[in-house]
Amino acid sequence: MSFPLRLAALPLLLISTAAYAAEPATPEGAAELTTLLQTYLGAKEGVVSVEPGDEVYDVTLDFAPLTAGLPAGTTTVSPLEFTLADNGDGTWAMTQDQALSLKLSIPGEIEMDIAIASYKGEGVFDEALQTFSSSNAEFSGLTMTQKVTDPNMGQQNVSYAIADGSYESTGAAGENGGVDSTGSFTLNGLSESFDLPPMGEGAPPSTISLTVDSYVGDSAVTGLRPDALYKLLAFFVANPSEEAIKAAQGELKTILTDGLPLFEHVTSNATGSNLKVQTPMGEVAASEVSATIEAGGLVEEGLFREAIGVKGLALPTGLVPDWAVDLVPKDVALDFAASRFDLAAPAKIFLAAMDLTKPEPVDEATGQQILAALLPEGVVDITIAPSAVTAPIYTLSLEGTATAGPAAMPTGKATLTATGITAVEQALAKAPPEVGGQANPMIAMVKGLSKPGADGALVWELEMTADGKMLVNGTDLSAMGMQ
């Protein structure tokens, strides 16, 4: 959700380590800034405009001359307007205060309109870092409408709005090169609605809408390579078409290879409060939804982790029969990660062999090399951190680790813990016979395989062995004809 806020501050990210001697704004300084910005945005007339004021430079970036050359449809972007002031110490002060808009039209495919009624931002750009050492922004009145025409699904409409929001970030030199940055954001009054295609022949289309009171989060990036991103921007501005990109792919490969790993590590946490979703079946609500993403860049020690959480889940009234109401989870927390893979070596192999002029960028033999480099030990580790599903009458929790690969038998251990099984059996006793008749034997079987835990809980120690066995508390399920 914070990405659009960073986009609005993008012009400052184009400033490189070039030095400007004079603190006051001068025509000579304006000319140097123009030349520098044109390094990344090209020298097409009307794109870059820098005017010296008394102490600041008034900068306008108008993307109309660039978007006019796009091969399909039309794109209209409001010019970006901001001021730069030379602090005289290798840093620049930037301020921005304007409305923003973007319109995209590809007839028969997509119509999109994005607008921000008010955007105000300021920051300090550090030439040595090639990014902001500090920045903040606030906005209000963000709206987005989108109409997509699909040959199979028909026309789909999406609308999105945010009442207001704010963002703060810091940046500092990374210990291993690049830039380490942190950020936090707050968004208020989120809403979205979108159409669903007819669910059956003759059925009318339906609409789903949702609202979120607030959405807050933070992020951290280590080892970001701003210079590589600037060079990529300059490359795609200079080569806007597919044919041009193919013709200049050698330059693209060099930029990407020299810029590896692009970043070393990133984490992002976000929490939404008071989610309400209006569906044709009624309202689905949650008091809180959350998500955490953690990932490595194109580095040797690969990592990907995702954790999601839902609290206070409430389903539409009448959707669940009375006897099953207490069986529906109220809180869900899932946390899993993958590691023991390499992204650096495969990226280098891919870039060295890549040929965009061919139907497949790399041949089959290279693809096999990439797979071997991706899993140097032939396996990947999967970790399930303590995760749980909680309902009014029971809880299920799980944690464990596993190792698996294309040519390896999966192995691992996990612990599954349950409370409230007796209450579940009592609820099922009120269920229709056809439901209870299927569920009760299964519950009896899993209870028989359990061992006692703390406070009356039932515990199952699960193990996958290298010889293909599945053990539950030491019992081999294959010996019981269950595998």
Secondary structure, DSSP 8 states (H G I E B T S, - for coil): --HHHHHHTHHHHT--S-----SS--HHHHHHHHHHHHHHH---TTSEEEEE-SSSEEEEE--HHHHTT-SSSEEEE--EEEEEEE-SSSEEEEEEEEEEEEEEEETTTEEEEEEEEEEEEEEEEETTTTEEEEEEEEEEEEEEEEEEEETTTEEEEEEEEEEEEEEEEEEEE-TTSSEEEEEEEEEEEEEEEEEE--SSTT---EEEEEEEEEEEEEEEEEEE-HHHHHHHHHHHHH--SHHHHHHTHHHHHHHHHHHTTS-SEEEEEEEEEEEEEEETTEEEEEEEEEEEEEEE-S-SS-EEEEEEEEES-B--TTSS-GGGGGGS-SEEEEEEEEES--SHHHHHHHHHH--TTSSSSS-HHHHHHHHHHHSTTS-EEEEEEEEEEE-SS-EEEEEEEEEEETTEEEEEEEEEEEE-HHHHHHHHTTS-HHHHHHHHHHHHHHHHH-EE-GGG-EEEEEEE-TTS-EEETTEEGGGGT--
